[in-house]
Amino acid sequence: MTPGEDHGILLQKNDPDRIVITEHYRSVTTPDINIGVEKALVDENGEFFGVAGMDVTLENLTSYISEMEVGKGGWAVLIDENGDILVGRNEEEQLKNISDFGQENLEKVMGEIQGYTILEEDSEEYYLFFNTSAETGWKICLVVPVFEINYEVWGYVISNIIVLLLSLTILSILILIGLEKFVIDPIGKLSESSGLIAETGNLEHSIKVESQDEIGNLTRSFNQMMKSINKSNKALKNSERRLRKLNDELEEKVKKRTEDLAHANVRLKELDRLKSMFIASMSHELRTPLNSIIGFTSLLLMGMAGEISDEQRKQLSMVKSSANHLLELVNDVIDVSKIEAGQVDPSIKDFNLSEVLKEVEEIFKILFKGKGIKLSLKTPEEIIIESDSRRVRQIIMNFVSNALKFTEKGKIEIKAGRRKGRVKITVSDTGAGIKKEDIKKLFRQFSRIQTRGAPRVEGTGLGLYLSKKIAVLLKGKIGVESIFGKGSKFYLDLPLKYKGGRK
Amino acid sequence: MKKILIVEDNEKNMYFMNFLLKKNNYEVIKAASGNVGVRIALEESPDLILMDIQLPDIDGLKAAGLIRESEADKKIPIIAVTSYTMSGDRERLIRDGFTGYVEKPINIKDFLSEIKKYL
């Protein structure tokens, strides 16, 4: 602010209610003497938070005094209450203290309100007349050469001096009045406003602008600033309100979603439990009657309950076949459900894959009889593999039974071979083959490939889907290569070591 | 004539096995629950037991265990008659004291040959 700032702030802190006129100081930018007018800004708790103030340049006063003619060889000096020279003959004298001149007579000037004394300079004697302004404590001094006084008529000079002193005193009073009206008042209003703002938090406060000068500018700037702050503050409050609203809404939503999720989760767990129960119950309830149907039909077919006619045998065979098909379907559905529910743990141990394949060949040999299709197996004598033998058999049987369904003549071949820690079992046929666009659908559930012209083939629609699930369970993979019209080759690829196999 | 105990709660299954075994010259004793099965097994000392697994009171596993605990030196062959089972069940059944294992639906030839194995 100004070089008087520290002092001003100190004063304000001690007595915040007062408007303070600081001590004079030399302006930083001009040779002039300045005084500061300052008022403390205090918040509602009486906490000091700043100072509003301005500098007043005593330019007019100094130029007036320094240019004043006092007789022929005299001059005027303005000193403050401490004896510091505010205005002298020249800039050098400014802010020197009169005691610095080392003249005993000058002590009288500081000791009395008005009077005169003798001053010596360059072997010349001068009369120094002085008078003190009651308002400021400043003293105006007129210095006149002694010879001039002696030369002129005493009375004339004295009256002249008295008029001058009086008028100078009046001038200082006028300055003070001016200060009051143009400086102290507006600053008081400024501080009042800031006090009000601090007290009420109401930023919609402006100050009535009366003056066009710097104080007026200060006031306008202040008002402008208040407007800006007010605007920002409103925007801030709006944003804050919006943000809080959004936040509340968000929290509400999150809370609701969390609750929904918790509910859904409970419901899902319940559904999962019901599903498991349903599967367990279905596996028993559906199979029991089927087992009876198949069992008694077999008894009848074997003639154990008495002789049966050929027609009865034929029809009973159809009953048995349908019952077997239904049982197969039920078993597949249960298998798929259990695997999908993660309820199936493979039973892993070492076994000879070649033996398993031989068993499959044995089972199917009977079915191939009279069909005109040759079934062959090509496998090394021993392939020890760490896996689930029952599940591997299930997949290979599915492959072979599919091949049998779609092959009218030619051959079906089961092959197995090791390669780089894995074993690949293939079942190839010389059947109908699969169109390229159908291959993708092959491993989906209930997808049945229909060959035009060929009779609809009986199946569950779950065989390959289930085989794929089981293959994944055994850390293996299954796939097919096929040329439509020429035949298909299904394969199962498994790690030799289940525990070392990649998932 | 060899004496076979059938522990089975389902009437039709019981009728089927009873019919099949009688036709093949076996004497049949029937029990419709696990507890009754255990009691008859210990009282009558049959030559072989066909044991259903899912029974109303104590299941076939527990019944077989109780028979194994209480019987004298002579070990009665106990054959489990189970529904289509997941792999691993066979091993568990043998560990739990069963001698053999027959899967439903019963294949007549397999069923009779499994019984013959232990008599």
Interface residues (C-beta under 8 A of the other chain):
Chain A: S283 H284 R287 T288 L290 N291 S292 I294 G295 F296 S298 L299 M302 M304 A305 N324 L327 N331 K338 V344 D345 P346 S347 D388 S389 R390 R391
Chain B: N10 K12 N13 F16 F19 L20 K23 Q54 S83 Y84 M86 S87 G88 E91 K104 P105 I106 N107 I108
